[in-house]
């Protein structure tokens, strides 16, 4: 128990290939997830079966092999690349003598480590409790959570080991608190709409470099590291485009294949921030062999959230690391960049400008001294390219959209 605090938990990763999805790719992803959670993946086991065994998920021979490996390699943790039932967890822990967790528990654990805002913490706890509720009877050797380690973070021990009635009450309370948070966000979004603020959301597969791009564009200081789910809580920052228009740039939680439905549901409000944005930047790691799949995963989830119809700009990040450009995705309207080194950023900004809901256009204005308050609004929302005081008032050259033009058109100089 104490040894685990001084070294990472040694993990054995287990995959059951039933043909539902690409097991090899998914297992590679599980390895990254395990690293992100703080474990040390030591070995992997894969078994092909038409369907999971109801008692142990994998076959009895594979269970014996796993038990032997746990002893020989001093394994602390078995991580399965699929959801397990309480019975399967109990039987596997009894057979192997180590803690057993599944893919969902692993992802929930990472989310628990990463949540920083009040909303993020509420959403993580809600997802964990919803997942835990039907599994209270099957915790086996991992029921006592005092030992710490992967799969044990998040809500405190009393919340996890109490009875179902208390957990249901807690779930209701969390939902109510989240409704309040969502209502507050709704007010902010409505204010943005009223003010004509254009939102641009960075979306895409986890670890694609969205936070690095956010930092490159806005110097936001968002955590950017080579780990899955480095960003959990959305970050919003102002971004001034070359045309002078200021937009709101939002960095969102990364997506992943087979994202547990508990998480999609719990983080719906966070993901909806992306879905309701005016422009979406679908960022992918162009150097990954899975780049095209990653873009499709993101597009599918965005469509489910109702983002269809919004401009989506494919952003092929880490282009400097692409070994063979011929094998990289070729997509209409795609922008190739390196967020780390700043390559391709001017082209990306131009693509955002071209996708703005309302195009801006230049106007020459002569504002009387009694209307110079409009100049302040133009400076704030439009792009004032020049201004000069003349005897008749304030002469202004600016880039405006239709809404701003409606306010100043009577002062336009032909």
N, C-alpha and C positions, 0 to 999 in steps of 0.2 A: 504493500500500500504506500509506504513512505518512499520506496525506491522509485515509483512512478513520478514522484514530484521532482526528481533530480535528472531523469532522462525521459525522452519521448516514449510514449507507449509503442511497443513493437506490435505491428499489425499484420495479420494475414488477411489478404483480400480474396473474397470468394465470389465467383461469377457463375450463374446458371444460364446457359445458352439454350433458350427454347425457340429461337428464330424470330422472336417478336421485334427485335431491334439488333443493331450491330453490337454484339457483346464485347468485341475487342476494343472498339472505340470507347464504349461506355466504361469498360474496366480501366482504360487509360485515364479517363475523366475521374473515376473513383480514386485513383492513385493521387491525382492532383488535389482532390478534395481532402483526402486523408492528410497530405502534407500541410494543406492550409489549416486544417483543424489542429495540427501540432503532433500528429502521429508519425511514426516511421514505418512506412510499408516495407516489409521484409520479403514476403513471398506472395505469389498469386496462385490461386487454384481455379480452374475452369472445368465445368462439366456440361456436356450436351445431353439434354433430356427433352422429351416432348412436352412435359409439364412438371412443375415443382412437386416434390414429395410433400404430402400434407403434414407429415410429422416433423420432417427435418429439412425441407426444401431440397437439399441434395440427397443423393442415394446413400445407403448405409455404408458402402465401401468408401465413399468419399468422406463421410463423417469420420470414419476410423482413421483415414489418412490425415485429415485435419487435426484430429486429437493427437496423433503422433508428432506432427509438425509443431504443434503448440508446445509440447514437452521438449522436443529436440532443440527448437529455435528460441525458447523462452518467450513465446508469444503472449502478449497481455490482452489482445483484443482481436476478435474476428469481425470483419466488416463485410456484409453481404451487399451485392450490387442490385438489390431489389427490396421491396417491402416484405417484412416477415410477419407472421401471425404470432400472437403471444405464445401459443403452443410450440411453434417452431423455435422461438427464442429459448423457451424453457428447456426443451429437449436438447438443443445444441449446446447450451451452457452446461447442462448436466453431463453430456458426452465429452465435451472438450475441456471443461474445468476453467474456462475463461469467460470474460464478458463478451456478449454478442450484440452487435448493433446492426441496423440496416441503413441503406442509403439515405432514407428520409431522416432518421435520427442524426446521421452525420451532418447533413445539410442544416438541420435545425440547430445543431451545436455550433456550427460556423456562424450562423445568423445570430445566435446568442452572444458569441464573442464580439461580433461586429456592431451590434446595435448601439447607437449613441444617443439618439434623440428619444424623447418621451414616447413618441408614436412608434418608433422602431422597436423599443423595448416592449411596448404593449402588444404589437403585432407578433413578435417572436413568442411571447408568453402565451398568447392566444393559440398560435399554431401548435406549440408544444403540448398545451393542455388538451387540445382537441385530438391530437395524435395519441396522447397518453391515456385518455379516458377509457377507450375500449380495451386497453392493454394493461389495466391495473392488475388483473389476475395473473399475468404472465411475465412478471418482471424477473423472476428467478433470482440468480445470484446478484443481479445488478439493482435489486430493489433498494438496498441501502446505498444512498448516494453520497455518503460522507467521505468516501475515498477520493472523490474528484475524478478527473479524466474525461475523455471524450464521451459525449452522450449524457453528461451529468450537469452541464452548465445551464444557466437560465434561471427559471423560477427556483426559489429556495426549497430546502428539503421538506418543510412543512406543507408547502403547496403541492409537492409531487407525491407525498406519501399519505395524504389525507384521503377521506372517502369520496365516493363519486358525487355525493350531494354537494359537498363543499366545492369540488372542482367545477360542477355545473354552475354554482352560484358565482364562482370566480370568472368563468367564461362569460356569463351574463354581464357582470360588472365591467370586464374588459371591453366587450362589445359596446356598452354604453359610453365608456370613456373614449373609445375610438370614434364613435358617432359624433361626440363633441369636437374631437380633433378635426374630423372630416368637415364638420360644419364650419369651423374656423377657417379651414383651407378653402372651402367653397366661397367664403366671403372675400378672401384674398384674391382668388381666381376671378370672381366677378368684378372686383375693383380693377384688376389688370385689364379685363375685357373692356370695362368702361373707359379706362384711360388709354385704350388702344395699344396696350403692350403686346408685342408679338413674342410668343414663347418658342424656343427651339430646344428640343429634347434630345439628349444623347442616349441612344438605346443600343442594345446589342448584346451579344454573347458575353458572358462574364470573362474577365481577363483579356478583353480585346484592346484595352488601352483608352477607355473612355475618360477615366479620371486624369490620365496624363494629357489627353487632348484638352480637357477642361482647364487644367493648369496652364497649358500652352496658350490657350485663347484668352484666359481671364486672370491668370495668376491668382487663382482662388485658394491655393494651398490645400487642396483636397488630398486625402491619403491616396497615393498612387504606388502600388507595389505589385510585384509579380505573383499575386495569389488570387484564387477565385473568391468572388464576393468581397473584394477589398472595400467596395462602396455598398453600404446597405441603406443608409439614410440619404434621401435626395438632397442635393446641394443646388441652390439657385444663385446665379451671379449675372450681373449686367455685362453685356458684350456690345461694344461700339463697332459697327461695321464701317468699312472704308467710305461708304456713301454718306456716313454721318448718322444713320439710323441706329438707335440703341435697342437691342432685343434682350430678352431674358433667357439665359442659357441654363438648362437643368440637366444635371447628371443623375442618372437613375440606377437602381439595382440591376446587376447583370442577370441575364437569363441563362438557362441551362436546359439541356435535353431532359425530358422526363422530370421537370420541376414538380415536386410533390404538390398535389392539388390543395393540400392544407396551406401551403405557402402561397400559391397563386391566389387563393381566397383571402388569406390573411393580409397579403400585400397588395390587394386589388386597388386600394386607394392610392398607394404609392405608384403602382404601375399605371394607374389611370392618368397620373400627371403626364406621363409620356403620351398616352393615347389622345389626350385633349390638346396637346401642343399644336401650334400652327405648322411647324416644320419638324420633321424627324430626321436625325442623322443616325443611320443604321451602321454602327461602327463594327468592323470585323478585323481579325488578325489575318491579314492577307498572306502571311508567311506560313499559316497553318494549312495542312492538307484538307482540313475540314471547313475551310472558309466559306465555301458555297452553302454547305449544310447549315453553318452557323447563321448565315444571312436568312436562310429559309425558316429556321426555328424562330428567329426574331419576327419575321414578317407574319408567320402563322399566329403567334401569340398576340401581335398588335392587331391583327384582323379580329381575333376573338374578343379583344377589348374595345373594338369599335373604332379603330384608327384608320380604317380604309377611307380613302378619299383625301387624306392629308398628304402633302408632298413628302416623299421619303427619299433622302439622298444616300445612296450606298457609299460608305467611306472605307476605303481599303487601307487600313492602318498598317504600320510596320513594313511598309513597302521596301524600305532599305534592307530588310532581312529576307526578301523574296529571292530565292536562288534561281528559279526558272520562271520568268514573267509569262512565258507561254502557257504554263499550267495554272496561273492565277486566274481568279474569276474575271470574266469580261462581261460587264453589265452596263446598260445604257445609263448615262448620267453619273457614273461612279467617279469618285475623286480619289486619287492615290496620294497618300500622305505618310509622313513619319512624325507622329505627335511628339516623340522624344527629341528629335533634331529640328523640328519646325519646317521640314520639307513639305511643299504642297499646301501650306496654310493659306497663302493668298488665293489659290484656286478654290479652296473650300469656302472661304469667305465670299468669293464671287458667286459660287453656287447657291449659298444661303441668300444672298441679295436677289439673285434671279428667281428664287422661290418665295420671296416675301408676298404675303397675301395681297398687299397693295403696292404697286410700283410707285416710287417717288419721282418727281419731275422738278426741273428748276423753275423758279419764279423770281421776278424783280418786283419789289414792293416799295411803296413810299408810305410809311406809317405816320400820320399826324402825331404831334406831341401828346395829344390826349389818348392815343391808342398804343403808346409804347409798351404797355403791359403785354400786348400780343407778341412783341419781340422776345420777351422772357419765355413765353410759351414755345415760340419757334426754337429758341436756343435749347430748351429742355427736350423737345420732342422731335424737332426736325434738324436739318443740318444747315446752320447759318454759315454760308461760305464767306460773306463779307457784310459789313455794316458801316454806315457813315452818316454822321449828323450833317444835315444840310438846312438852309433857312426854313424850308417847308416842313421839316420833321426828320424822321429817321429812314434813310434809304437802306434796304436790306436785300441781299441776294441769298436765296435759301432753296433747299431741296424739301419738297412737301409731298404728302400723300393727299388723297381726295378729301379726307376728313379735315385736315389742317387747311387745305385750300379753300374749303367752304367758309372758314373763319376769316380768311384774309383776302379773298378774291376781289372785294370792292376796292382794295388798295393796290391792286396790281398795275404796274406801269406797262403799257402796251409797247 
